[in-house]
Each structure stands twice: as structure tokens, then as C-alpha cells.
């Protein structure tokens, strides 16, 4: 019995892990696992750089294999043992029916059960298809063989899929490394640009300082010279004043002329120039945001204040003095001229643009969807529910829980809005030069919608459409 178990164990050990059949022309790879030569070659057929082991996934550096002649001889020996074992089993005699103690020579196809001649008598297997065991064994052996092909194909397909996933993993790592290198390069260029600009600004400030110091020194020398002239004149006047009448009056005309010609030097006035500097705008990064996360935002007429007229394409909105005839809607804003976007965001990253041109009053950003349920609250009470920038009374303000006054170089005619929900960030960009205006950082837990405050002027506010 122990010998049979040893043979069975050997039979499993000499199987190829890929085809699950006895090893044919066995070869060994770098990690010491064994395969049929044809199986491992087929498994590595589409690979070039790294050749993973189908068993342990060890990344072999090349596709070189080593013939294992000794293992091949072992396979042949085990096969002979199996043949001997099968013959011995055949010689052990036929099994007997436990019920009738007769030889099991028949097979019931309905019950898939071995029978003796007496078992076929009614009523147990009456009407069932019963045939000789040799015929049934041949049929079912063919049936079992028919399963092998599909199973091998399924295994081969899964192996290819596994190899594909391995390649994708390598590609992902390579792409991630490329992205890291590119990002490091961009930061290096940015730092270099900042340092160069810093040196240029410092040089200009130093040159301006030297120029002012030279002019101040010259002005100081001019005043010193003028003071010296005054001292000489004072001395002359003091001497003249004690002379006799005739002597003093003899040259009085020259004294008066000299006095009248005195002109004090002008005080040198200076003012430091406002130093302007330019850094490379984040056009590259912003363009990537636009291309990857751009969102076609449409206005929701059902949320629009009755004095707002939304265009048919739902891309533009205008304040009109006459209230529109609109149906009552629980989402509609009734106090401030506000309209929301139709789509809400509860995850992901999104970017859209708004054209404000020269409107004197506006606000754009995002708000909690629940804001529309409190539509009767004025704009000033919406700060904890909105993240926006606004132009009010001529000032640009980042409106949030703590409003911040913004100082902008020029009036933005368009605003780019970027929402990163998971990061909890809302950023605003000026479309004039793609420069960053302001960013909010917060934690979002409910749906956010694009927010538009129109103001009470007749100039339209437009959501820009993206065109491929």
C-alpha cells in the first residue's frame, strides 16, 4: 500500500505546472522549477525583458533554460511503475456487487452506478440505459478526455492574463517613475527660474540704489557748496555794514546783484520703483488639468432667481429687471440673484471656466447642494456653505468661513475653477495669464454644485464651453 502511495506522489511530482501532464523533454529555469520545454517556451513567447516563473513569479533575467535529462529518465521510470500498477490492478480480479455478490459487469447511465446482472432486474433500474462496463468506460473516458482540452485552454488563457497583468505592473512602475522624473525636472526648472528672476530683481534694486545714492551725494555736495557761498556773503555783508557811508555805498550795486543771483539747489526727490517680476505661469500644469478634468457645466434654470434669464443652451445667464414667470421650485433662490449648475460632485476632480468680462459684480465657485434648501438666506450668511471668489464694491474677495481680500495685478476677464473633492481643495485661476488667484482647503462630506452669483447689472455671465 505504501508503494502505491509513493507512486501516486511521484506521479504528481513529475507533472508540468503549465499543462498538468507528465513532463515532456523537461527543462529547468533560473528559479529551479521544471517545465515541459514547449510549455515554458509558449508561456514566454510574447515577453522580451523579464520572464516571470509561472509558479513563483520569480523575474528571470533571460529565457535561457537547462535540459534536465535525469528528471526525464525519472519520468519514464514512474510511467513504467504506473503501467505495472495498472496491470496488477487488472489482475486483482473484478469487484463484486455488495448486494448480490456477483461480478460488476454492467453500468447504469441514469444512476452512474456499477451493476451486476441481477441488479438489472426490476424494479431498481427498470427502463434505465444499461450497457457493458467496457463500453461505458470507453464512452466516459472519451468524455473525460473532452474536458482536458477546454481546461488546458482556460489555464493557458489565465496564464496569459496573469503575464499581461505582470507586464502592466511593470509598465505602471515605469510610468510612475517617468512621472516622478518629469515632475522633479519641472520643479527643478521652476526653482531655477525663480532663482534667476530673484537675481535679476536684486540686480535691478542694487543698480537703482546706487543711482539714488549718487544723486543724493551730488545733491548733498550742492547744498554744502551753497552753504559756503552763504557764509562768504554773510561775512561780506557784515563787513559792509560797518564801513563808512561813502565806502559802503561805492559798491552797493554789486552786493545787491550778488545777493539776487543766489539760487538754492533743488532738493533731490526720489521714489523707489515698484519692482515687477515674472515667473513662468503654470500653463503646463493647468493645461493638463483642463485636458484631463474639464467638465461641461450647464446652468440649472430650476434653481435660478426669478430675475435671472438663463439662455436656451444653459451656458449664459443675465439679470433682468422684470421677474420671469417661473414655477415654484424648492431649489429656486429667492433672495440673491444666484443660479447653480445642474450637475453635483461628490468625488473626483473637475475643472470648468466662467467668463465674467467687465461685470462690476459677480461671484463664482462651489457650494453645498443643501444651500438651495436654504435659498431665503442672503449671500452674507452663505459663507460656511460656499467656497468662491467674488467682486463686490470694487474689491476681490475670497469668500469662505474667513473672507480674504485679494490683491490682483489686473482684472480677470475669466475664471478657471478646479475642484479636487478627495483632497478638499478648490482653486481659482485667472484666464488672462493662467495665473493662480486663490485656493481653499477644507473637508467635503456632501454633494457640491457649481455656484454663480450674477449681481444686478445687465451684463451676462457665461460658462465657457470646451471644444476638442
C-alpha positions as CSV (number, residue, x, y, z in Angstrom):
1,X,0.0,0.0,0.0
2,X,2.8,2.4,0.9
3,X,4.4,1.6,-2.5
4,X,1.2,2.7,-4.3
5,X,1.1,5.9,-2.4
6,X,4.7,6.6,-3.3
7,X,3.9,6.0,-7.0
8,X,0.9,8.3,-6.7
9,X,3.0,11.0,-5.1
10,X,5.7,10.6,-7.8
11,X,3.0,10.9,-10.5
12,X,2.1,14.4,-9.1
13,X,5.7,15.5,-8.9
14,X,6.5,14.7,-12.5
15,X,3.7,16.8,-13.9
16,X,4.3,20.0,-15.7
17,X,2.8,23.0,-13.7
18,X,1.6,24.5,-17.0
19,X,-0.1,21.6,-18.9
20,X,-0.6,19.4,-15.8
21,X,0.5,16.4,-17.9
22,X,3.7,14.3,-17.5
23,X,6.8,16.3,-18.2
24,X,8.0,16.0,-21.8
25,X,11.6,17.0,-22.6
26,X,11.8,18.6,-19.1
27,X,13.9,21.8,-18.6
28,X,14.8,23.8,-15.6
29,X,14.7,27.6,-15.4
30,X,16.6,30.1,-13.2
31,X,14.4,29.6,-10.1
32,X,14.9,25.8,-10.3
33,X,11.3,25.0,-11.3
34,X,10.8,22.4,-14.0
35,X,8.5,22.6,-17.1
36,X,8.0,21.0,-20.5
37,X,10.3,22.7,-22.9
38,X,7.4,23.5,-25.3
39,X,5.2,24.8,-22.4
40,X,7.7,27.3,-21.0
41,X,8.6,28.5,-24.5
42,X,5.0,29.1,-25.3
43,X,4.4,30.9,-21.9
44,X,7.4,33.3,-22.6
45,X,6.7,33.7,-26.3
46,X,5.4,37.3,-26.1
47,X,7.9,38.5,-23.4
48,X,11.1,40.4,-24.0
49,X,12.8,41.9,-21.0
50,X,11.6,40.0,-17.9
51,X,10.5,36.3,-17.9
52,X,8.4,35.5,-14.8
53,X,8.2,32.0,-13.5
54,X,4.6,30.6,-13.9
55,X,4.9,29.1,-10.4
56,X,6.7,31.5,-8.1
57,X,6.7,34.6,-10.4
58,X,10.4,35.0,-10.0
59,X,11.5,37.5,-12.6
60,X,14.1,35.6,-14.7
61,X,16.5,37.9,-16.5
62,X,16.6,35.9,-19.7
63,X,14.7,33.0,-21.4
64,X,17.6,30.5,-21.1
65,X,16.6,27.0,-19.9
66,X,18.6,23.9,-18.9
67,X,17.8,20.4,-20.1
68,X,17.1,18.1,-17.1
69,X,18.0,14.6,-18.5
70,X,17.9,13.0,-15.1
71,X,14.4,14.2,-14.5
72,X,13.4,12.9,-17.9
73,X,14.7,9.5,-17.0
74,X,12.8,9.7,-13.7
75,X,9.5,10.5,-15.6
76,X,10.0,7.4,-17.8
77,X,10.6,5.2,-14.8
78,X,7.5,6.5,-13.0
79,X,5.4,5.9,-16.1
80,X,6.7,2.2,-16.2
81,X,5.7,1.9,-12.5
82,X,2.3,3.2,-13.3
83,X,1.8,0.8,-16.1
84,X,2.9,-2.1,-13.9
85,X,0.5,-0.9,-11.2
86,X,-2.4,-0.7,-13.7
87,X,-1.7,-4.2,-14.9
88,X,-1.6,-5.5,-11.3
89,X,-4.9,-3.9,-10.6
90,X,-6.4,-5.6,-13.6
91,X,-5.1,-8.9,-12.4
92,X,-6.6,-8.5,-8.9
93,X,-9.9,-9.6,-10.3
94,X,-13.2,-7.8,-10.8
95,X,-15.1,-6.2,-7.9
96,X,-18.2,-7.9,-6.7
97,X,-21.6,-6.5,-6.1
98,X,-22.2,-6.0,-2.4
99,X,-25.9,-6.9,-2.7
100,X,-25.7,-10.0,-4.9
101,X,-22.0,-11.0,-4.6
102,X,-21.9,-11.1,-8.4
103,X,-19.3,-9.6,-10.7
104,X,-19.9,-5.9,-11.6
105,X,-20.1,-6.1,-15.4
106,X,-22.7,-3.5,-16.2
107,X,-23.1,0.3,-15.8
108,X,-26.4,2.3,-15.4
109,X,-26.1,5.6,-17.3
110,X,-29.0,7.2,-15.5
111,X,-27.7,6.5,-12.0
112,X,-24.0,6.4,-13.0
113,X,-23.7,3.2,-11.0
114,X,-21.9,-0.1,-11.5
115,X,-24.3,-3.1,-11.6
116,X,-24.2,-6.9,-11.7
117,X,-26.6,-9.0,-13.9
118,X,-29.1,-9.4,-11.0
119,X,-29.1,-5.6,-10.3
120,X,-30.8,-5.0,-13.7
121,X,-33.9,-7.0,-12.7
122,X,-37.0,-4.9,-12.0
123,X,-37.7,-2.7,-10.3
124,X,-34.5,-0.8,-9.3
125,X,-33.1,0.1,-12.8
126,X,-36.2,-0.7,-14.9
127,X,-36.2,1.4,-18.1
128,X,-32.6,2.7,-17.5
129,X,-29.9,2.6,-20.1
130,X,-27.6,-0.2,-19.0
131,X,-24.5,-1.3,-21.0
132,X,-21.4,-3.4,-20.5
133,X,-18.8,-1.8,-18.3
134,X,-16.1,-1.8,-21.1
135,X,-18.4,0.1,-23.4
136,X,-19.4,2.6,-20.7
137,X,-15.8,3.0,-19.6
138,X,-14.8,3.8,-23.2
139,X,-17.6,6.4,-23.5
140,X,-16.8,8.1,-20.2
141,X,-13.1,8.0,-20.9
142,X,-13.7,10.0,-24.1
143,X,-16.0,12.3,-22.2
144,X,-13.3,12.9,-19.5
145,X,-10.7,13.5,-22.3
146,X,-13.0,16.1,-23.8
147,X,-12.7,18.2,-20.6
148,X,-8.9,18.3,-20.7
149,X,-8.7,20.5,-23.8
150,X,-11.0,23.3,-22.5
151,X,-9.4,23.2,-19.1
152,X,-5.9,23.5,-20.6
153,X,-7.1,26.3,-22.8
154,X,-8.7,28.1,-19.8
155,X,-5.5,27.6,-17.9
156,X,-3.4,28.9,-20.8
157,X,-5.7,31.9,-21.1
158,X,-5.5,32.6,-17.4
159,X,-1.7,32.3,-17.6
160,X,-1.6,34.8,-20.4
161,X,-3.8,37.1,-18.4
162,X,-1.5,36.7,-15.5
163,X,1.5,37.5,-17.7
164,X,-0.3,40.5,-19.1
165,X,-1.0,41.8,-15.6
166,X,2.7,41.3,-14.8
167,X,3.6,43.4,-17.8
168,X,1.0,46.0,-16.8
169,X,2.6,46.2,-13.3
170,X,6.0,46.8,-14.9
171,X,4.6,49.4,-17.2
172,X,2.8,51.1,-14.3
173,X,6.0,51.3,-12.3
174,X,7.9,52.7,-15.3
175,X,5.2,55.3,-16.0
176,X,5.2,56.3,-12.3
177,X,9.0,56.6,-12.4
178,X,8.8,58.7,-15.6
179,X,6.2,60.9,-13.9
180,X,8.3,61.4,-10.9
181,X,11.3,62.3,-13.1
182,X,9.3,64.7,-15.1
183,X,7.8,66.3,-12.0
184,X,11.3,66.6,-10.5
185,X,12.5,68.2,-13.7
186,X,9.7,70.7,-13.8
187,X,10.3,71.6,-10.2
188,X,14.0,72.0,-10.9
189,X,13.2,74.3,-13.8
190,X,10.8,76.3,-11.7
191,X,13.3,76.7,-8.9
192,X,16.0,77.7,-11.5
193,X,13.6,80.3,-13.0
194,X,12.7,81.7,-9.6
195,X,16.4,81.9,-8.6
196,X,17.3,83.6,-12.0
197,X,14.4,86.1,-11.5
198,X,15.5,86.7,-7.9
199,X,19.0,87.6,-9.1
200,X,17.6,89.9,-11.8
201,X,15.4,91.7,-9.4
202,X,18.2,92.1,-6.8
203,X,20.5,93.4,-9.5
204,X,17.9,96.0,-10.6
205,X,17.3,97.0,-7.0
206,X,21.1,97.3,-6.4
207,X,21.5,99.4,-9.5
208,X,18.6,101.7,-8.6
209,X,20.1,102.1,-5.1
210,X,23.5,103.1,-6.5
211,X,21.8,105.6,-8.8
212,X,19.9,107.2,-5.9
213,X,23.0,107.3,-3.7
214,X,25.0,109.1,-6.4
215,X,22.2,111.7,-6.9
216,X,21.9,112.1,-3.1
217,X,25.6,112.6,-2.7
218,X,25.6,115.2,-5.6
219,X,22.7,117.0,-4.0
220,X,24.4,117.0,-0.6
221,X,27.6,118.5,-2.2
222,X,25.5,121.2,-3.9
223,X,23.9,122.2,-0.6
224,X,27.3,122.2,1.1
225,X,28.7,124.5,-1.7
226,X,25.6,126.7,-1.4
227,X,26.1,127.0,2.4
228,X,29.7,128.0,1.8
229,X,28.6,130.7,-0.6
230,X,26.1,132.0,2.0
231,X,28.9,132.1,4.6
232,X,31.0,134.2,2.3
233,X,28.1,136.5,1.6
234,X,27.2,136.9,5.3
235,X,30.8,137.8,6.0
236,X,30.8,140.4,3.2
237,X,27.6,141.9,4.4
238,X,28.9,142.1,8.0
239,X,32.0,143.9,6.7
240,X,30.0,146.3,4.5
241,X,27.6,147.1,7.3
242,X,30.4,148.7,9.5
243,X,32.0,150.7,6.7
244,X,31.6,154.4,6.3
245,X,28.7,155.7,4.3
246,X,30.7,156.6,1.2
247,X,32.7,153.5,1.2
248,X,29.7,151.2,1.7
249,X,27.7,152.9,-1.0
250,X,30.5,152.8,-3.6
251,X,29.9,149.0,-4.3
252,X,26.4,148.6,-3.0
253,X,25.1,147.7,-6.5
254,X,27.4,144.7,-6.8
255,X,26.4,143.4,-3.4
256,X,22.7,143.6,-4.3
257,X,23.4,141.9,-7.6
258,X,25.3,139.1,-5.9
259,X,22.5,138.6,-3.4
260,X,19.8,138.5,-6.0
261,X,21.7,135.9,-8.1
262,X,21.8,133.4,-5.1
263,X,19.6,130.4,-6.0
264,X,19.5,127.4,-3.6
265,X,19.8,123.9,-5.2
266,X,16.7,121.9,-5.6
267,X,16.1,119.1,-3.1
268,X,16.6,115.7,-4.8
269,X,13.4,113.8,-4.7
270,X,13.3,110.1,-5.3
271,X,10.9,107.2,-5.1
272,X,11.7,103.5,-5.4
273,X,10.2,101.9,-8.5
274,X,7.7,99.2,-7.9
275,X,9.7,96.2,-8.7
276,X,7.8,93.8,-11.1
277,X,8.9,90.3,-11.6
278,X,7.5,87.4,-13.7
279,X,7.6,83.7,-13.0
280,X,6.7,81.1,-15.6
281,X,2.9,80.7,-15.4
282,X,1.7,77.2,-14.5
283,X,0.3,76.9,-18.1
284,X,1.6,73.4,-18.5
285,X,0.1,72.1,-15.3
286,X,-3.2,74.0,-15.8
287,X,-3.5,72.8,-19.4
288,X,-3.1,69.2,-18.1
289,X,-5.9,69.9,-15.6
290,X,-8.1,71.3,-18.3
291,X,-7.5,68.4,-20.7
292,X,-7.9,65.7,-18.1
293,X,-10.6,67.0,-15.7
294,X,-12.5,69.5,-17.8
295,X,-16.2,69.4,-17.1
296,X,-19.1,70.7,-19.3
297,X,-21.1,72.7,-16.7
298,X,-24.7,73.7,-17.5
299,X,-26.8,76.1,-15.6
300,X,-29.9,74.8,-13.8
301,X,-32.9,77.1,-14.7
302,X,-34.9,75.5,-11.8
303,X,-32.5,77.0,-9.3
304,X,-32.3,80.4,-10.9
305,X,-33.6,83.5,-9.1
306,X,-36.8,84.9,-10.9
307,X,-34.9,87.9,-12.1
308,X,-32.3,85.7,-13.9
309,X,-32.7,84.8,-17.6
310,X,-30.9,81.6,-18.5
311,X,-30.1,81.0,-22.2
312,X,-31.5,78.1,-24.1
313,X,-28.2,76.3,-24.2
314,X,-27.9,76.8,-20.4
315,X,-24.5,78.4,-20.8
316,X,-25.2,82.0,-20.1
317,X,-27.3,83.9,-17.6
318,X,-28.4,87.6,-17.4
319,X,-30.1,89.7,-14.8
320,X,-33.3,91.4,-16.0
321,X,-35.4,93.9,-14.1
322,X,-38.7,92.1,-14.8
323,X,-39.2,88.9,-12.9
324,X,-39.6,85.8,-15.1
325,X,-42.8,83.8,-14.9
326,X,-41.4,80.7,-13.3
327,X,-42.9,77.7,-11.5
328,X,-42.4,77.5,-7.8
329,X,-39.5,75.2,-7.0
330,X,-37.9,74.3,-3.6
331,X,-34.5,74.6,-5.2
332,X,-35.0,78.2,-6.5
333,X,-33.1,81.1,-4.9
334,X,-35.4,83.9,-3.9
335,X,-33.2,86.5,-2.2
336,X,-29.9,86.9,-4.2
337,X,-29.5,86.6,-8.0
338,X,-28.0,83.1,-7.8
339,X,-28.1,80.1,-10.1
340,X,-26.4,76.7,-9.6
341,X,-25.0,74.1,-12.0
342,X,-27.1,71.1,-12.9
343,X,-24.5,68.5,-12.0
344,X,-23.3,67.9,-8.5
345,X,-20.0,66.4,-7.5
346,X,-19.4,64.0,-4.6
347,X,-16.0,62.7,-5.7
348,X,-13.2,63.1,-8.2
349,X,-11.5,66.1,-9.8
350,X,-13.3,68.6,-12.1
351,X,-12.4,71.8,-13.9
352,X,-14.6,74.5,-15.6
353,X,-14.3,78.1,-16.7
354,X,-16.5,81.1,-16.4
355,X,-16.4,84.3,-18.5
356,X,-17.1,87.4,-16.4
357,X,-15.6,90.1,-18.7
358,X,-16.1,93.5,-17.2
359,X,-19.1,92.8,-15.0
360,X,-19.0,95.1,-11.9
361,X,-20.3,92.4,-9.6
362,X,-20.1,88.6,-9.5
363,X,-19.2,85.5,-7.5
364,X,-18.2,82.1,-8.8
365,X,-17.2,78.9,-7.1
366,X,-18.9,75.8,-5.5
367,X,-21.5,75.4,-2.8
368,X,-23.1,72.6,-0.8
369,X,-26.2,71.2,-2.6
370,X,-28.1,71.8,0.7
371,X,-27.6,75.5,0.2
372,X,-30.5,75.6,-2.3
373,X,-32.8,74.3,0.5
374,X,-32.0,77.5,2.5
375,X,-32.5,79.7,-0.5
376,X,-34.0,82.5,1.6
377,X,-30.8,83.3,3.3
378,X,-28.8,86.3,1.9
379,X,-25.4,85.9,0.4
380,X,-23.5,87.0,3.5
381,X,-24.9,84.1,5.5
382,X,-23.8,81.5,2.9
383,X,-20.1,81.6,3.7
384,X,-20.0,78.3,5.6
385,X,-21.6,76.6,2.6
386,X,-19.7,78.3,-0.3
387,X,-16.2,78.4,-1.5
388,X,-16.0,81.2,-4.0
389,X,-14.2,84.4,-5.1
390,X,-16.3,87.5,-5.7
391,X,-16.1,91.0,-7.0
392,X,-18.2,93.2,-4.7
393,X,-17.9,97.0,-4.3
394,X,-14.8,97.0,-6.4
395,X,-12.9,94.6,-4.2
396,X,-11.9,91.0,-5.0
397,X,-12.6,88.7,-2.0
398,X,-12.1,85.0,-1.4
399,X,-15.4,84.3,0.4
400,X,-15.4,81.4,2.8
401,X,-15.6,80.9,6.5
402,X,-13.0,83.7,6.9
403,X,-13.1,86.1,3.9
404,X,-9.8,87.2,2.5
405,X,-9.3,90.4,0.4
406,X,-7.3,89.6,-2.8
407,X,-4.8,91.8,-4.5
408,X,-4.8,91.2,-8.2
409,X,-2.4,92.8,-10.8
410,X,-5.3,93.1,-13.3
411,X,-9.0,92.5,-13.6
412,X,-9.6,88.9,-14.6
413,X,-12.0,88.6,-17.5
414,X,-12.4,84.8,-16.9
415,X,-12.1,82.5,-14.0
416,X,-10.9,78.8,-14.1
417,X,-12.3,76.7,-11.2
418,X,-10.7,73.4,-10.2
419,X,-12.3,71.1,-7.6
420,X,-10.4,68.2,-6.0
421,X,-13.1,66.6,-3.8
422,X,-11.0,64.0,-2.1
423,X,-8.1,66.4,-1.4
424,X,-10.7,69.0,-0.2
425,X,-9.3,71.8,-2.4
426,X,-11.0,74.4,-4.6
427,X,-8.6,76.5,-6.7
428,X,-9.2,79.6,-8.9
429,X,-7.2,80.8,-11.9
430,X,-7.2,84.0,-13.9
431,X,-7.7,83.1,-17.6
432,X,-5.9,86.3,-18.6
433,X,-2.5,84.6,-18.0
434,X,-3.4,81.3,-16.3
435,X,-2.1,82.7,-13.0
436,X,-3.2,81.3,-9.7
437,X,-5.6,83.5,-7.7
438,X,-6.5,81.6,-4.6
439,X,-7.1,78.1,-3.1
440,X,-9.4,76.9,-0.4
441,X,-8.6,73.8,1.7
442,X,-11.5,72.1,3.6
443,X,-13.1,68.8,4.1
444,X,-16.1,67.9,1.9
445,X,-18.8,65.5,3.0
446,X,-21.8,66.2,0.8
447,X,-22.6,67.0,-2.9
448,X,-21.1,70.2,-4.2
449,X,-22.5,72.2,-7.1
450,X,-21.1,75.0,-9.3
451,X,-22.2,78.3,-7.8
452,X,-22.9,81.6,-9.8
453,X,-23.8,84.9,-8.2
454,X,-24.8,87.2,-11.1
455,X,-25.2,90.6,-9.5
456,X,-27.9,93.2,-10.6
457,X,-26.2,94.6,-13.7
458,X,-27.4,93.6,-17.2
459,X,-24.1,92.2,-18.4
460,X,-24.2,88.4,-18.9
461,X,-22.1,85.8,-17.1
462,X,-21.1,82.8,-19.3
463,X,-19.9,79.3,-18.6
464,X,-17.3,78.6,-21.3
465,X,-17.8,75.5,-23.4
466,X,-14.8,73.2,-24.1
467,X,-14.1,72.3,-27.7
468,X,-11.9,69.4,-28.7
